[in-house]
Amino acid sequence: MMETTNIHILGGGPAGLTTGYYAKKHGFPNFTIFEAGEHPGGNCRTLKIKGADCRSDTKQSGDFRFDTGAHRFHDKDPQVTEEVKNLLGDNLLHVTAPSEIFFQGKFYRFPLLLSDLIQKLEMKTLLKIAWEKLYSKQEKQAQNFAEFAVNQYGKTLAEHFLLNYSEKLWGQPTHKLSTAITGNRLKGLDLRSFLRSVILGTPQNPNHLDGSFFYPKYGIGMISDKLCEFIGEKHIKLQHRVNRLIHKNGKIERIIVNKGTDTLGSTDAQNDIEIPASIVINTLPLTLSMRMLEPAPPPELCEVADTIKYRHLVLCVFCLNRDAFSSNASLYFPSKEFPFTRLYEPKNRSPHMAPKGQTVIVLELPCYSDDALWNMSEATLQAEVWEALRQVKPLFPEEIIHYQSYKLPFAYPVLEVGFEEKVASLVAYFETFENLYLTGRSSLFRYLHLHDLFKAGKEVVEQITDD
Ligand SMILES: Cc1cc2nc3c(=O)[nH]c(=O)nc-3n(C[C@H](O)[C@H](O)[C@H](O)COP(=O)(O)OP(=O)(O)OC[C@H]3O[C@@H](n4cnc5c(N)ncnc54)[C@H](O)[C@@H]3O)c2cc1C
């Protein structure tokens, strides 16, 4: 049965690759991953800037490496961690690097620490925070993220460190955002837990935020690279953009794929190939997949699909002729005066990410595709970001060895209040196709991480085996 089963996996990001990995492990000989881009790995890649491509007067040799956004591998699922350790061997480093928040000219520990706040915040602010906590009425169940943050932290702390930040990240007022945007990351970080940890000396931080984590020696993309190695080249078709899914009688009958898509994503219909579908595993964004279906889905579902959004990121990358910018894994910027939400310095995760004596920093600027930022010229973008960056630490233009930006589409599903029902109705529609399975962050519209995708890939392959 396995010999005759043909599996088509749409998308070569981590979701597609983990699915391919388990398909191979389960002994399926016939499976193909279709990836639109020139490289596999989706939003979880490591890019390399060759030292030699940079300014010729730098004396250092070696390459700069940066990930497509600040990534770490979360040790959340022992089986998945074991799998990743086996894949990477000695290349998986255990790293300890703290993170901080830059707010009103000062650096605060992240996750917030009471002792740190006491040292750095003004007395009147501290009194306000204590007052808000002591006299806060408790608290109906939060209906949105704004209510959740104020319930947990009190108004002042929430405004300082959470609400502005979240508005910048998601591009929506926080009363429109679901409490699900925390992804459980703020669990145990409320003011009561601060006090408990200070009085009892117990650790306050959920383990994936405390500054200790796994990270591959040459960047997070090593995980995708190792998955590809295991899967084998012949199963991965790059520059194969899936354009249409033709269905009939509750089955996906054919997949139309455009071969040789150019870097701008424009396609020449002459290069379309038609593939009879047997089993289809779709990791592509839910909204995109709706538009691919032929015949089109019911109009009321298309309307629902039009109301859900994804947030994109522009990354601004500076290679600098200085040993380090900071010692942090990540630095967060809640204030609106900074166009970026986060700065990350790859070298603080692995020393192999930059040449000796030099560093690279990556700034994340969230936006929608119709924002000016998404289409801004390189020169304007660089100038704006550089100007803001210089408010954080003294920096000199002559330190810039190389600059480039990088666009990361579909970085985050925007979890607005009420998104669950909308997504459930769309997913339920896809589930009516008997040979179609969904997995992946954008396809399921869930805030999934790498370890979740390993698990999901395994589950979907097991489901196919059972079916
Ligand atoms: C800034 C940032 C930080 C993150 N940090 C972490 C972290 O610290 N730890 C962690 O575990 N996870 C982290 N993640 C999450 C992780 O990167 C994602 O969960 C993961 O990339 C999602 O994988 P995916 O395959 O579902 O989607 P994607 O990575 O989006 O991959 C989808 C793939 O489909 C391809 N595609 C799109 N359209 C088509 C088409 N028509 N035909 C064929 N192919 C197509 C795309 O080119 C892409 O390769 C982070 C994500 C971001 C954005």
The ligand as an SDF file (V2000), in Angstrom:
LIG
                    3D

 53 58  0  0  0  0  0  0  0  0999 V2000
   10.3740   36.2180   13.6650 C   0  0  0  0  0  0  0  0  0  0  0  0
   10.0880   34.8000   13.9880 C   0  0  0  0  0  0  0  0  0  0  0  0
   10.6690   34.2270   15.0990 C   0  0  0  0  0  0  0  0  0  0  0  0
   10.4130   32.8950   15.4100 C   0  0  0  0  0  0  0  0  0  0  0  0
   11.0290   32.3370   16.4860 N   0  0  0  0  0  0  0  0  0  0  0  0
   10.8660   31.0330   16.7350 C   0  0  0  0  0  0  0  0  0  0  0  0
   11.5810   30.4160   17.7800 C   0  0  0  0  0  0  0  0  0  0  0  0
   12.3450   31.0560   18.4950 O   0  0  0  0  0  0  0  0  0  0  0  0
   11.4070   29.0810   17.9860 N   0  0  0  0  0  0  0  0  0  0  0  0
   10.5580   28.3370   17.2030 C   0  0  0  0  0  0  0  0  0  0  0  0
   10.4420   27.1390   17.4320 O   0  0  0  0  0  0  0  0  0  0  0  0
    9.8520   28.9130   16.2110 N   0  0  0  0  0  0  0  0  0  0  0  0
    9.9840   30.2300   15.9560 C   0  0  0  0  0  0  0  0  0  0  0  0
    9.3020   30.8190   14.9330 N   0  0  0  0  0  0  0  0  0  0  0  0
    8.2860   30.0320   14.2180 C   0  0  0  0  0  0  0  0  0  0  0  0
    8.7890   29.2490   13.0300 C   0  0  0  0  0  0  0  0  0  0  0  0
    9.7030   29.9410   12.2440 O   0  0  0  0  0  0  0  0  0  0  0  0
    7.5540   28.9500   12.2000 C   0  0  0  0  0  0  0  0  0  0  0  0
    6.6810   28.2350   13.0050 O   0  0  0  0  0  0  0  0  0  0  0  0
    7.8580   28.1670   10.9730 C   0  0  0  0  0  0  0  0  0  0  0  0
    8.6630   28.8600   10.0490 O   0  0  0  0  0  0  0  0  0  0  0  0
    6.5420   27.8310   10.2930 C   0  0  0  0  0  0  0  0  0  0  0  0
    6.8010   26.8530    9.3330 O   0  0  0  0  0  0  0  0  0  0  0  0
    5.7490   26.5500    8.1960 P   0  0  0  0  0  0  0  0  0  0  0  0
    6.3490   25.5240    7.3370 O   0  0  0  0  0  0  0  0  0  0  0  0
    4.4340   26.2860    8.8220 O   0  0  0  0  0  0  0  0  0  0  0  0
    5.6010   27.9250    7.3920 O   0  0  0  0  0  0  0  0  0  0  0  0
    6.6880   28.7840    6.6410 P   0  0  0  0  0  0  0  0  0  0  0  0
    7.9630   28.7990    7.3610 O   0  0  0  0  0  0  0  0  0  0  0  0
    6.0070   30.0820    6.3580 O   0  0  0  0  0  0  0  0  0  0  0  0
    6.8970   28.0060    5.2830 O   0  0  0  0  0  0  0  0  0  0  0  0
    5.9530   28.0020    4.2410 C   0  0  0  0  0  0  0  0  0  0  0  0
    6.6660   27.6480    2.9540 C   0  0  0  0  0  0  0  0  0  0  0  0
    5.7140   27.5600    1.9030 O   0  0  0  0  0  0  0  0  0  0  0  0
    6.2700   28.1770    0.7410 C   0  0  0  0  0  0  0  0  0  0  0  0
    5.1840   28.6160   -0.1280 N   0  0  0  0  0  0  0  0  0  0  0  0
    4.3720   29.6890    0.0040 C   0  0  0  0  0  0  0  0  0  0  0  0
    3.4970   29.7280   -1.0170 N   0  0  0  0  0  0  0  0  0  0  0  0
    3.7450   28.6530   -1.7880 C   0  0  0  0  0  0  0  0  0  0  0  0
    3.1490   28.1240   -2.9820 C   0  0  0  0  0  0  0  0  0  0  0  0
    2.1120   28.7300   -3.5860 N   0  0  0  0  0  0  0  0  0  0  0  0
    3.6500   26.9830   -3.5020 N   0  0  0  0  0  0  0  0  0  0  0  0
    4.6990   26.3390   -2.9060 C   0  0  0  0  0  0  0  0  0  0  0  0
    5.3140   26.8130   -1.7910 N   0  0  0  0  0  0  0  0  0  0  0  0
    4.8250   27.9420   -1.2470 C   0  0  0  0  0  0  0  0  0  0  0  0
    7.0780   29.3300    1.3030 C   0  0  0  0  0  0  0  0  0  0  0  0
    8.0450   29.7730    0.3680 O   0  0  0  0  0  0  0  0  0  0  0  0
    7.6840   28.7020    2.5510 C   0  0  0  0  0  0  0  0  0  0  0  0
    8.9130   28.0760    2.2750 O   0  0  0  0  0  0  0  0  0  0  0  0
    9.5150   32.1440   14.6090 C   0  0  0  0  0  0  0  0  0  0  0  0
    8.9200   32.7330   13.4920 C   0  0  0  0  0  0  0  0  0  0  0  0
    9.1920   34.0490   13.1780 C   0  0  0  0  0  0  0  0  0  0  0  0
    8.5580   34.6470   11.9750 C   0  0  0  0  0  0  0  0  0  0  0  0
  1  2  1  0
  2  3  1  0
  2 52  2  0
  3  4  2  0
  4  5  1  0
  4 50  1  0
  5  6  2  0
  6  7  1  0
  6 13  1  0
  7  8  2  0
  7  9  1  0
  9 10  1  0
 10 11  2  0
 10 12  1  0
 12 13  2  0
 13 14  1  0
 14 15  1  0
 14 50  1  0
 15 16  1  0
 16 17  1  0
 16 18  1  0
 18 19  1  0
 18 20  1  0
 20 21  1  0
 20 22  1  0
 22 23  1  0
 23 24  1  0
 24 25  2  0
 24 26  1  0
 24 27  1  0
 27 28  1  0
 28 29  2  0
 28 30  1  0
 28 31  1  0
 31 32  1  0
 32 33  1  0
 33 34  1  0
 33 48  1  0
 34 35  1  0
 35 36  1  0
 35 46  1  0
 36 37  1  0
 36 45  1  0
 37 38  2  0
 38 39  1  0
 39 40  1  0
 39 45  2  0
 40 41  1  0
 40 42  2  0
 42 43  1  0
 43 44  2  0
 44 45  1  0
 46 47  1  0
 46 48  1  0
 48 49  1  0
 50 51  2  0
 51 52  1  0
 52 53  1  0
M  END
$$$$
